[in-house]
Amino acid sequence: MREISLADVAGLVGQELGVSDWITVNQTMIDQFADATLDHQFIHVDPERAKAESPFGGTIAHGFLSLSLLSAMNYETMPKIREQTMGINYGFDKVRFMSPVKSGARVRGHFTLADSRFRGAGMLMTTYEVSIEIENEKKPALTATWITIVQFDPKDRPDDA
């Protein structure tokens, strides 16, 4: 995992910073997500019925399951900021679910830094354009604009920021 400094971040705007490893979205993961979110719609948890009654040929992951995998993909993929004391998920400006993730499919995340700006003495707000690719599919599972905050000790703020 590479490490960068706060001063390096502004120069990376517009660049793809990472592509995660593949993650297999299997039925067990889908079922556990259904239990955690109380969303047991048959297209997610009933393979036989989903095969017979849905256009997907079997079960598919919840869109929010795919979205939630971004955290693990980000942690594994993105460069670590040396001065960071904590990361905060600020939210999403836009999320679009483009294509279903079928049970057994492999997905991976792509992260492009779209913007960064300092807020207050000890915070850097970063905006990423992200997508989750589905192996052997043309369309991504989702695209999103994700905003995070890097918190750091104000004494570590770059002089030119």
N, C-alpha and C positions, 0 to 999 in steps of 0.2 A: 504494500500500500504506500503510495507516495504521499509526501507531506509538503504543504506549501505554507507561505506566510500570509497574513492579512494583506500585506502590501502587494502580493502577487495576484490577488483576486480580480481587481479591475482589468488587468491585462488579459484575462481569460474570457471576458464577455464575448459572446458570439461563437465560442468553441464548444464542441462536444467534449465533455470532460470524462465520460466513461460509458462503458457498456457492461452490464452485469453478466455474471454467469447464468446459464439456463437453470430454471426452476421448473420441476414437473408438478403440475397441478393435478393431483390424483383425486379419486373419489373420497378417500378418507379425509383429505384436506377440505374438500367441499362440504362433506357432512359435518365436520367439526365447525366450520364457519357457519353453517346453517344452525347448528345448535347454539353457537355463541350469539347469533343475531336474531334468533327465533324466526328465520325466514326459511321455511321448509317447502317452498313451492316445488311441485313435482319435477319441473325442468332441471332442478338442482339435485334432488335426492332420490328420485325413483328411476333408475336406469331403464327398466322395462317400459314403463309408461312414457318416459321421455323419448325412447326410441320409436314407440308406436304413435304417439300423439304430437310430437313437436317436430319442427322443421330441421332440428339440429342432428338427428340420428343418434341421440343419446343425451346424457346429462351435460350441462354446462356450468361453469363456475359463476358465482354471483359477480356482477360487475364490481361491487365494493370489495370483494375478495381480491380481484385483480388489482384494484387501486391500492389496497392495503399492502400488497407485496412491494410497493415502491419503497417503503421504509427499509426493508431488508436489502433490497437491491441498491439503494442509496448508500447504506452503511458499508456494504461490501465493496462498492465500486468507486465512490467519490474520493478525491484527495482529502486528507485530513488537514485542517487548518491548525497550525502549530499553537496559536494563541487562544484557540477556542476553549471556553470553560463549559459551555453547554450549547446544545442545538435545540431550537424550538420550531415546531411545525406551525406556521402561521396560517396555512390554508391554501385553497385553490381558487384562482380566478376563473378557470374554465376546465371542465372535464367533459370529454366526449367518449362514450363507449362505442367503438367502431365495429368490432367483430367479436362474436362469442368465443370464449375459451372452452373448448371441449375437454371433458374429463380425460386425463392422460396426456394432454398437450404440454409442451414445454414453452415457457415464456422467458423473456429477458428484457431488462430496462435500458433505455438510452437517455442520457442526461446532457442537455446543452445549457450552459449558463447564458441566460438572456439579459440579465441586469444585476447590478450590485450597487448598493448605496449605503453609506453610514447613516445611522439613526441614533441620535443621542451620543453620549460619550463611549458607551460600551456595547453597541449593537451594530451588526452589519446585516442588512436585509438583502437576501439573494432570491432571484427569480429564475426558475429553470423551466425550459420547455422539455417535457418528458414524453416518452411513448413506451408502450409495452408491446414488443414484437412477439408474434406467435410463430414458432418454428414452422416453416414450409407454408406459410400463409402470406398473401399479398398485403392485406390490410392489417394494421395493428389492432390489438385488443382495445387500446385506449390511447388518447392523447390528452395532455393536461398542461396547464400552467401552474406550477407549484411554487409557493413562496415559503421560504424558511428564514429564520433569524439565527445568526451566529452571535452568541454572547461571549464577551471577552472582558478582561480587566482593562479599564480605560487607560491605564499607563502603557498598554501595549498597542494603542491606536497609532497607526502610521502618521508621521509628521505631516505628510502632504494630503491627508484625508480630511 
